[in-house]
Amino acid sequence: MRRLALILFGPIASTLASVAVVAALVAGAGGLWPLLGAAAFGGLLAVPVTLGVARRMTGRARQ
């Protein structure tokens, strides 16, 4: 599962970081630091999401 999670982390993290940056732009944030913070938040949010997706794909999901 760890290898699958490492493979999935890149696409999931970049997607969530992009979504967070777009959400920050729509909310009116225009500076460098707010946008970097939004991207970092999306990247951090990707860790539990990636682990959950990997668990579901390997059939180890909690029921």
Buried (B, 14 or more C-beta within 10 A) or exposed (E): EEEBBEEBBEEBBBEBBEEBBEEBEEEEBEEEEBBEBBBEBBBEBBBEBBBBBBBEEEEEEEE
